[in-house]
Amino acid sequence: MESILSLFKLAANACGTKTGWLPSLYDPGQIGTSKFSCDAKGNIQIDSLEAMLVVVANATKILLAVAGSLAIIAIIAAGIYFIISTGDPGRIKRAKDILINTVVGLVLIIGAYAVVQFISGGF
C-alpha cells in the first residue's frame, strides 16, 4: 500500500492543473470542484469516493494515451518490417503478425474504454 501512495505523491506537484493535453492525476476535469487537497509537502487527502473516481479516470486517460502511442510505434515497426522483408515469407508473416496483434490490442483497449465510460456514466 505504501508503494501505491508513493506513486500518487509523485504527481502531487501538478495537483489540480493540466500538464498539457493529458490531465494530471488530481485534475478534477469536468466535475468542476476538487474533492481532495494537496498540501505543500505533497500529501494528498482524498475526501470522497468521487475524488477517488477522478483519480482513477485520469489514470485511465493517461494509460490509454500511452497504449495508443505504443500501438502507433508497433504499427510503424510492422510497416518497416514489411518494407525490408524483400519478399521473404518469414519476414512478411512476422510483419503481419505484429500488425494483427496491434490492431487486436487496440480494439480491446477501445472496447475496455467504452465499457468504463458506459459504467461511469451512471455515477
C-alpha positions in Angstrom: 0.0 0.0 0.0 2.9 2.3 0.7 4.2 2.0 -2.8 0.9 2.9 -4.3 0.7 6.0 -2.1 4.2 7.0 -3.0 3.2 6.8 -6.7 0.4 9.3 -6.1 2.8 11.6 -4.2 5.0 11.8 -7.3 2.3 13.6 -9.2 1.2 15.9 -6.4 3.2 18.8 -7.8 0.7 19.0 -10.6 -2.3 19.0 -8.2 -5.4 20.5 -9.9 -3.5 21.6 -13.0 -3.4 20.4 -16.6 0.1 19.2 -17.7 -0.6 19.5 -21.4 -3.3 17.7 -23.3 -3.5 15.0 -20.7 -4.8 15.6 -17.2 -2.7 15.3 -14.1 -3.9 12.5 -11.7 -5.5 15.1 -9.4 -7.2 17.3 -12.1 -10.9 17.5 -11.3 -11.7 17.9 -15.0 -15.3 18.2 -15.9 -16.5 17.6 -12.4 -15.7 21.3 -11.6 -14.7 21.1 -7.9 -12.0 19.1 -6.4 -12.9 16.7 -3.5 -9.3 16.3 -2.5 -6.5 18.6 -1.4 -2.7 18.7 -1.8 -0.5 20.3 0.8 2.9 21.8 0.3 4.6 18.5 1.3 2.9 16.6 -1.4 0.5 14.7 0.9 -2.9 14.0 -0.8 -6.1 13.9 1.2 -8.9 12.2 -0.8 -12.1 13.0 1.0 -14.7 11.1 -1.0 -15.4 8.3 -3.4 -16.0 10.9 -6.2 -12.4 12.2 -5.8 -11.1 8.6 -6.0 -13.1 8.1 -9.2 -11.5 11.3 -10.6 -8.0 9.9 -9.9 -8.9 6.5 -11.5 -10.4 8.2 -14.5 -7.4 10.4 -15.0 -5.0 7.5 -14.6 -7.1 5.6 -17.2 -6.8 8.5 -19.7 -3.0 8.6 -19.2 -2.7 4.9 -19.7 -4.9 5.0 -22.8 -2.7 7.7 -24.3 0.5 5.6 -23.6 -1.1 2.5 -25.1 -2.2 4.4 -28.2 1.3 5.8 -28.6 2.8 2.3 -28.2 0.4 1.0 -30.8 1.4 3.6 -33.3 5.1 2.7 -32.8 4.2 -1.0 -33.3 2.3 -0.2 -36.5 5.3 1.7 -37.8 7.6 -1.1 -36.9 5.3 -3.6 -38.7 5.4 -1.4 -41.8 9.2 -1.2 -41.6 9.5 -5.0 -41.3 7.1 -5.4 -44.3 9.1 -2.9 -46.4 12.5 -4.6 -45.6 11.2 -8.1 -46.0 12.4 -8.3 -49.6 9.8 -11.0 -50.3 10.9 -13.4 -47.6 7.8 -15.2 -46.4 9.0 -15.5 -42.8 9.6 -11.7 -42.5 6.3 -10.9 -44.2 4.5 -13.2 -41.7 6.3 -11.5 -38.8 5.2 -8.1 -40.0 1.6 -9.3 -40.5 1.6 -10.9 -37.0 2.8 -7.6 -35.4 0.1 -5.6 -37.3 -2.7 -8.1 -36.4 -1.7 -8.2 -32.8 -1.5 -4.5 -32.6 -4.9 -4.0 -34.1 -6.5 -6.6 -31.8 -4.9 -4.9 -28.8 -6.2 -1.5 -29.9 -9.7 -3.0 -30.4 -9.5 -4.4 -26.8 -8.3 -1.2 -25.4 -11.0 0.8 -27.1 -13.7 -1.7 -26.0 -12.5 -1.5 -22.4 -12.6 2.2 -22.6 -16.1 2.2 -23.9 -17.3 -0.2 -21.2 -15.6 2.0 -18.5 -17.2 5.2 -20.0 -20.6 3.4 -20.1 -20.4 2.3 -16.5 -19.0 5.5 -15.2 -21.8 7.5 -16.9 -24.1 6.3 -14.1 -22.0 7.9 -11.4 
